[in-house]
Amino acid sequence: MHEVPEWQGGSLSREDIINLTGANSQTNILEENVRLMHRAIDSARNGIIITDHQQPDDPIIYVNQAFLNLTGYSKDEIIGRNCRFLQGQDREQEARFQLKHAIQAGESLHVQIKNYRKDGTFFWNDLLISPITDEHGTVTHFFGNQLDITERKEAEDQLQHEKHQLEQRVHERTIQLQETNEYLTSIVETIREALVILDGTMHVLAANEAFYRTFQVQPAETEGKLLYDLGNRQWNIPALRELLERILPEHNPFEDFEVTHNFPSIGTRTMLLNARQIKHQENYQDYILLAIEDISARKTAETDSMRNQALTQAVLNSLSAHVAVLDKEGVIVEVNEAWKRFALEQSSSSEQNTFAGQNYLRVLEQSRGEQSEEAPQALRGIQQVMCGERPFFSLEYPCFTPQDNLWFLLQVTPLKGDGGGVVVAHVDITERKRVELRKDDFISMAAHELKTPLTSMKLFVQGLSKRFEKEGQRDVTVPLQRVDAQIEKLTRLVKELLDVSRIYAGKLLIEQQPFVIAELEAEVVNTFRMITPDRTITFQGDTSAVVVGDRDRVSQVLTNLLTNAVKYSPDGSPIMVAVKEQADHVTISVQDFGIGIEPRYHARLFDRFYQVTEPNVQTYPGLGVGLYICQQIITQLGGKIWVESVQGEGSTFSFSLPTSHKDK
Ligand SMILES: Cc1cc2nc3c(=O)[nH]c(=O)nc-3n(C[C@H](O)[C@H](O)[C@H](O)COP(=O)(O)O)c2cc1C
């Protein structure tokens, strides 16, 4: 073998080869050609191997330098081996099986397979194998061409990975948007207000169920239409157009725009409109959400309420009484003109302020004991009506100012359905009071004036009676006794009148002496047993309870009740008197089995000058002040008086008095 000169590149002619190699024969030229080819293959950048297919397991018979560089193996470690050693332990690759089949079939194949260098690092091998056949077409060898495509593959993989990730993100976002969309749709659908979504050109993109229900229209006649063309163009209002068209460019929402219109299918309605911009992230367009609330019912209610309020105010103002409405806290929420006038007069003369917004209960609390002695009573009464303890409260009270002596009647009534509010009215009763006072003065004066002549008359009659009795002139003594009895009756009436006038003047003299109540009861009962022998008057009272008070006045009360019992029950019917001692008081009751009293009269029986005046109810002449005097006496002694009665079965009048200590 001779030296082959270095090939300088370019295409080779036959002469070139002869010159280069020094060959001078045909054989030499061929040999040189082969050598040249070897060198060319060796200097190729791709790895190249040739396997011998006629030997078992396709051993490598040729490798080029690029292959050695690529794999890190030496020629000795490779020649004679099958190329599978490049796969290391990674033997389950699809490409391996494809290679096996191609080799068996003597076919060419292009695959990408993961191979491992001698140092264990991997690379992606872009492998091309092609069969080499002899002149009979028999595959004698295989040609293999390897290229390291790791970088490209990794770039591809990275690209693939990123693409996959992008697809994943798009997928997730789509789901998210779908969910958001469904979520929003469900919210929009559950909102009872009618909602419309408009695009920038005021075309309806969508509307909710409430919209279709409210306006009784179909999606087909709404969606995609210009808002201003809907219905009978009722939304085509210049002011509304201006507001709507400013929303997107100026990011300027609007609130509570009121529209009253005649809407097709539903008639005249008042709608409240609210609109704002909504951002659509998908296509970077902004839309308008228009909310429409039908406030017709509310409007009507408001108008009705205003009308009612005006009516109430007019009624209130027409009253001469001072009327105020208090809420459940006692704050004045409404007053009439009369109240305002009075409050103004009052505020200039005193510190009291009773205008709307002020708490009336606080005002009463502050005036406690100042100007008005009745303020605490009034306060208590109002509070009781407020909490439902009593259905109504009234109180007469004086209001003395430097200019005038006035009298008022305070009336407190609950405000129905207001949970604690009340109406407070002060009625000016000065005139009535003056008349009453004059009447009281008159009664007092008349009673006093009558008392003296009656006493003289009684003395004269008694004197005459004694004289004629001595002379035995019975025809004169009998009429004189009748006159005496009438004078006695008259004296009793005058006494009652005097008591009444004393009560008015607050001068019903009451002694404060302790006495055993049962002893007094027994005395009175015994007297009555003597006067009315035909009556069985039973007495129960095994108590030594002591009452501190006016013994004569209590005796007067019991006498009055017994007199009534006798008067209003049939001759011969029994009367039961009982004294019962309880924790800190005694109860005395007088029971008859007479005509009884209807329940509707019970409450008024103790009023002064009150008498039952039913035509079919048996009554007896009198002033109707007996029970009134009884009530006044018992009240002044710190007790109570009441009646229980069933018509036709009889009555029980009872009174209770506080007990002092026991006299054992
Ligand atoms: C010419 C030629 C070159 C080859 N080059 C490679 C190679 O670079 N890398 C590789 O993994 N396999 C290569 N192979 C394939 C393996 O040698 C073997 O045929 C394959 O792994 C299938 O057979 P097996 O299943 O018996 O291993 C080549 C095969 C031929 C014929």
The ligand as an SDF file (V2000), in Angstrom:
LIG
                    3D

 31 33  0  0  0  0  0  0  0  0999 V2000
  -27.2460   -0.5590    9.7370 C   0  0  0  0  0  0  0  0  0  0  0  0
  -27.9350   -0.5510   11.0810 C   0  0  0  0  0  0  0  0  0  0  0  0
  -27.6960    0.4910   11.9360 C   0  0  0  0  0  0  0  0  0  0  0  0
  -28.3260    0.5210   13.1970 C   0  0  0  0  0  0  0  0  0  0  0  0
  -28.1040    1.6060   14.0520 N   0  0  0  0  0  0  0  0  0  0  0  0
  -28.6760    1.6140   15.2380 C   0  0  0  0  0  0  0  0  0  0  0  0
  -28.4330    2.6980   16.1060 C   0  0  0  0  0  0  0  0  0  0  0  0
  -27.7080    3.6380   15.8070 O   0  0  0  0  0  0  0  0  0  0  0  0
  -29.0690    2.7150   17.2850 N   0  0  0  0  0  0  0  0  0  0  0  0
  -29.9190    1.6760   17.6610 C   0  0  0  0  0  0  0  0  0  0  0  0
  -30.4840    1.7360   18.7860 O   0  0  0  0  0  0  0  0  0  0  0  0
  -30.1650    0.6460   16.8780 N   0  0  0  0  0  0  0  0  0  0  0  0
  -29.5480    0.5590   15.6490 C   0  0  0  0  0  0  0  0  0  0  0  0
  -29.7940   -0.4880   14.8260 N   0  0  0  0  0  0  0  0  0  0  0  0
  -30.8060   -1.4830   15.1920 C   0  0  0  0  0  0  0  0  0  0  0  0
  -30.3080   -2.5750   16.1210 C   0  0  0  0  0  0  0  0  0  0  0  0
  -29.0890   -3.0230   15.6540 O   0  0  0  0  0  0  0  0  0  0  0  0
  -31.2950   -3.7500   16.1410 C   0  0  0  0  0  0  0  0  0  0  0  0
  -31.4980   -4.2220   14.8240 O   0  0  0  0  0  0  0  0  0  0  0  0
  -32.5970   -3.4280   16.7640 C   0  0  0  0  0  0  0  0  0  0  0  0
  -32.3790   -3.1720   18.1270 O   0  0  0  0  0  0  0  0  0  0  0  0
  -33.6650   -4.5480   16.6200 C   0  0  0  0  0  0  0  0  0  0  0  0
  -33.2140   -5.7600   17.0060 O   0  0  0  0  0  0  0  0  0  0  0  0
  -33.3270   -6.3900   18.5110 P   0  0  0  0  0  0  0  0  0  0  0  0
  -34.7820   -6.3430   18.8230 O   0  0  0  0  0  0  0  0  0  0  0  0
  -32.8310   -7.8040   18.3280 O   0  0  0  0  0  0  0  0  0  0  0  0
  -32.4700   -5.5850   19.3860 O   0  0  0  0  0  0  0  0  0  0  0  0
  -29.1910   -0.5210   13.6000 C   0  0  0  0  0  0  0  0  0  0  0  0
  -29.3910   -1.5920   12.6960 C   0  0  0  0  0  0  0  0  0  0  0  0
  -28.7770   -1.5990   11.4500 C   0  0  0  0  0  0  0  0  0  0  0  0
  -29.0200   -2.7540   10.5210 C   0  0  0  0  0  0  0  0  0  0  0  0
  1  2  1  0
  2  3  1  0
  2 30  2  0
  3  4  2  0
  4  5  1  0
  4 28  1  0
  5  6  2  0
  6  7  1  0
  6 13  1  0
  7  8  2  0
  7  9  1  0
  9 10  1  0
 10 11  2  0
 10 12  1  0
 12 13  2  0
 13 14  1  0
 14 15  1  0
 14 28  1  0
 15 16  1  0
 16 17  1  0
 16 18  1  0
 18 19  1  0
 18 20  1  0
 20 21  1  0
 20 22  1  0
 22 23  1  0
 23 24  1  0
 24 25  2  0
 24 26  1  0
 24 27  1  0
 28 29  2  0
 29 30  1  0
 30 31  1  0
M  END
$$$$
